[in-house]
């Protein structure tokens, strides 16, 4: 089997590292054949703080996925998140220079290049340039102007930037584990490929990826991203609250959260009790389950409130006809969608990765949304030599060339 027939998504998160192997079957259909996951010890709030620990976690996750799929991994698509991520909307304008004023690929390249010509600090780098719409002679809402006739071509784009050092540290960890990075992708962008439908993107949808160390935000309007944000708070903060309030170790608090946690106190039976393990030789104790949920609900409501504040400042909240989609490990707490629906006053659902065949039982879980999305991203990038700039997930080709350059400079 050719190397390009195997596509690997590597989600390096704060609480877990997950490797997903996808490959094409005899009918040319992409299937998930390997899933490997291992605890992550080397990241804090989405940013690498210990290279050796991260390398070990990557190796363990990839080896587990290789064992399941029977394939050897060489190249990966990996994600990036963290509080350093920023999204900016920009516009570019050029004159059409093609024969008979017909818009060519070169014109599209130039207008996107003009749109991305923004001033950013030296310690930041452009990760993605994603077209939102093209405007030909004041005619807007055009998704693909190729072949149209016009004098003036404009492009509105969403630019995602991140800290150079954070991206370099992720690549360094992957390289030291013995693998090559094909591309580095914004994690909520990858998740959106796995959990959002085209209709949801067109209607306008708010994607919230509730991770361990970060909460990733991506707002889709009219089929394209208009807002990107990352909060440096996630499920780990909920675990920390439980650990402090229940006077129990973090490991025990995490187990209690997963087994007995929920987001709505009103849904909990008053008679239900939970056993809290004792510490330092003290005997275990029993407390009402409601007490646990009374700790969790305010923290989850606070996270959703912080997301809502970001979206309201942009004026997008009333534009989400597709509602709110929650994914990531934090979305698995019972009542999460109901709490989000109350806070945003919008319909909300839990986003599960699209079923692609293969090891469905292993990967059909919100915690694997980013990993599956990275495989889908890799498949879409492999499908054409020039990554389509008119696609809502497209990345302007010269951006990747520039990224490759700073990878090369660093390594």
N, C-alpha and C positions, 0 to 999 in steps of 0.2 A: 504494500500500500504506500502511495506517495506521501511524503511528509506533509504536503499542503492539505491532504485529505483528513488529517487529524488536527483539530482546533482545540486549544486548551485555554480556559478562562481561569485566572488565578486571582481570587479575592483575598487580599491581605488586610484583614480587619483588626480591630482593637481586641476583640474577644476570641476570634477564630480565624484561621487561615483555611480557605476552601479552594480545592482544585477540581475543576469540572472538565472532563474530556468529551469532546464531541467528534464524531466521525461520520462520513457518508456511507450509507449501506449500498447494497448492489443496485438499488433503484435510484441512487443519487439523492436520497433523502437524509438530511442531517439528524442523527440520533445521539443521545447522551449515553455513553458506554462506561464511563468511570466517574466516580464521585469520591473525593477524599477530603476529610476535614480533621483538623487538629487544633487544640487550644493555642491562642496567640499570646506570647509573653513579651514581645519586643516593641509593641506600639502603645502609645497613649494618645487618646482622642484623635485617632486616625493618622498620627505621625510617628515615624520610626524613631525610637529612643535607644534601642539596643540591637545592633546589626546581627551579632552572633545568635541571639535568641530568635530573631526573625528568620534567619537563614535555616535554623533547625526546624522551625515550624513549617517553612516552605517545603523543605525536603520531605518531612513526614507526610504532609498533605498530598504532595505529588506522588510519592511512593505508594500511598494507599489508593490513589486514583489509578495509577499504573497497574497495580495488582488486580483491581477490579476489571479494567478494560483489556489487559493483556497487551497494551501498547507502550512504547517508550516515548517519553516527552522530551522535546528539544527546545521548542519555542512556546512562548505563552503571551496572552493578552492580559495585562494586569490593570487593576483599578487604582484610582487615587481619590482621596477625600481629605478632610481636615479643615480646620477653621481658616486656613490660608486661602481657600478657594473663593474666587469672586467671579460673578457674571456681569457683563456690561453689554448693553444694546448700542449698536452703532450703525451709521449709514454711510454709503459711498456712492459717488456719482462719476460716470465717465461718458464720453461721446462715443457713439458706435462708429467703428472704423471699417467694418467689413464691406465687401463688395455689395453694391445696391442697398447699403444700410441694413444688411441681414446680420442678426446677432449671432456671433460665433462663440465657441468655447473660450477663445482667447479674450473676447469681450467680457464674458462672465468671470474669467480669472482676474481680469484687471479691475472690475468693479468690486469684487470681494476683497482684492488686495487693497483697494482704496478704502473700503469700509473697515478693514482691520488695522489701518495706519493710525493707531491711537498711541498716545504716550503712556507707557507703563514704567514703573521703577525697574532699575537694573536687576534687582533680585527676583523679579517675576518673569514668567514666560507664558506665552499663549499656548493653551492645550487644545482648544477647539475653536473653530470659526464655523458657526452653523447658520446658513441662510434661513431667514424667516419669510421674506417675500421679495420679489423683484418688481420694479416699477418701470414701465416702458412708456416714455412720453406722457407721464401723468396717469397712465392706466395701471392701477395697483393690483395687489392680490394675485400676482402671477407667480406660480411655483417653478416653472421652467421656461425661460424666455428663449431658449435655443431655437434658432430658425425664424424667429419673429422679425419683423421689420420695424425699425425705429431710429430716432436720432439721438435720444438721450436714454441711458440705462442707469437705473439706481438699484441699490441692494440694501436691504435692512438685514442685519446679522446679529446673532448673539455670540459674544466672545467670552470664552471661559479662560481665566488665567489662574495660575497657581505659583507657589514659591518654587524656584528652581531647585533649591537644596532638597526639598521634600521629595520631588520627583526623582532627583538623582539618587537619593538614599534608597528609594524603593527599587530602582533599577540596579543599584549596586548589590542589594540583598539578593535579588533574583539571579544576577550574574554569578555571585559567589556560591549560590546553590547549584550552579552548573547549567543554567538555562538562559536563553536569549529572549529579550523583550521585543516582541513584534510591534507593539503599540501600547501606550499608556492612556487609559480612558477614565473620564470622570465617572465615579461609581453610580450616582443617580441616573446618569445618561444610559449606562449599561443596564441598570435595573429597569428603566422605562422600556427598553427593548423587549424585556422578558415578561412584563406584567401589564403593560398598557395596550389597548387596541387602537387601531387607526381612528376609529370613531371617537374614542375618548380624547385622543390628541386634538382632533378637529373641533370637538365641542368645547374643549378647554378643561383641563384636569390638573389638580394639584397632587403631585406624587410626594409622599413623605416616607423616606427609608429610615426606619428606626433601628439603628445599629447599637452596638455596645458602647462605643466611645463617642460617636457622632450621630446627629440626626441630619440627614441629607434632604434637601428640598429642591424640587424641580417643577416649575409651572409651565404647562403647555397651553398655548392659545393658538387656534387656527392651524394646528398641526406642527407647530415649531416651539422650541423652548424660548421663553421670554424672561424667566427669572431663575437664577441658580443661587443656592445658599447652603451653607453648612453650619450647623450649630455644634459647638464643642461640648455637647451634653447628650447622653443617651441612656440606654438600659442600665449601664454600670452605675449611674447616679441613683437609680431606683434601688439597686442592690445595696449600695452604700447607705442609703436612708434606712433600709430594713436592718442592716447590720448594726447601725448605731441605736435605733429605736428599740430593737429586740435584744440588744446586747449579745449578739451572736457573731461568730466569724463570717467573713465575706463568703466563703465557700458554702456554708450552711444557709446563709441569707439567699444566695443564688438558687439553691435547691428549693427553698421555701417559696421564692418568687415563681419559679417554674411550675411547681406542683400545686400551690394554693393561691397564687396571686391572681388578681383581677383588677379591672379599672373602674367598676361601678359598685359602690357600697350598697346601693338600692337593690341590687340583684342577689345579694348574699343572704343566706339563711342565718338568722340570729343564733340558732342553736348549734351551728357547725363549729367545730374546734380543730385546732392544728397543734401538733407537738413541736416544741422548740427544743433542740438538743442543748444539753447542759454544757457549760464551759468550766475547765479547771476542776473537774471532779464533782461539780454540782449536778444534781439530778435534772433530767429533762422536765420541762413544764408544758402545760397546755393552756392555750389562749384562744379566744374567739377568732374565727377567720376574718370577721369584720374588721378587727383591729389591724390586720395585715393590709387589707384593702384600703383602710382609712389612711395608711401611710403611702400606698402606691398612687391612689387616685389624684391627690393634689400635685404630685411630681409630674405625672403624665399630663395633667391639665396645664401645668406650667409650661411644659415643652410645647404642647399644641398652641398655647397662648403666644409663645415666642415666635412660632411659625406664622401664626395669624397676624401678628404685629408687622412682620416683614412684608407679608402679602398685601395688607391694608395700606401700607405706606406707598406701595406701587400702584394701588387702585385696581388690583386684579380680582379681588375676592368675589365680586358680583359676576365675573365672566366665566366661572367654572361650571358650565352646563353639564360636564361629565363628573362633577363632584370631586371627592377626595379618595385617593387610593393609598392605602398603607401597606408597606412591606418591610422586610427585615425581621430579625428575631423579636424585637419589641412589639411587633404587631400580633404576636401569638397569644398575648395575655387576653383572657376572655373580657369582652366589653370594650376593647380598644376602639373598634369601629363605631360603636354606639357613643362613646365619649367624644370622639372626633366629630361625629355628626352633630352633637349638641353644641360643641364649641364653635365650629365653623358654620353651623346652620346650613349644612349641605349634606346630601347623601354620601355615605362613606362605605367602602368595602375593603377587604383584605386582598392584596395582590399576590396571587400564586404564579410561579413561572409557567409559561405556556408549555403545554404537553407536546414533546417532540418525539416520543417513542423512546425505545431503549430502556434504561433503568428508571422508569417513571416513579416508582415508589420511593427511590432513594433521593431524587432531586425535587419532587413536587412539594416544596415547602418554602415559605417566604424567606427563610434564612439563606437559601441558595439563589435568590433572585438576581443578585449582582453577578455571581459566577456564571449562571446560565446566560445572562445578558451579555457578558463578555464573549462567550462562545458565539452568540448570534452576531455580535459586533464583528468578530473576526471573520465569520462566514460572509457577512455583507461586504467587508473590505476585500476579501479574496475574490468576490464574484466579478470584480472589474479591476483592470489595471489602474485606471484613474478613478479614484473614489469620488463618486458623483456629488458635485457641489450643490445640486438642486435638491438633493435628498434632505429631509429634515434632520437626519442624523449624520449628514455628510461632513467631512472635515476637509478643508481646503488643502490640496496636496502639498503646497509649499510650506504649510505650517509643520507638517510632519518632517519635511526635509530640514527645516530649521531646528526642530527638536532633535533630529538625528545628529545635527551638527553639534548641539551642546552636549549630547550624550558622548559624542566622540571626543570633544574637548576635555570632558571630565574624566573619561576612562582611557 
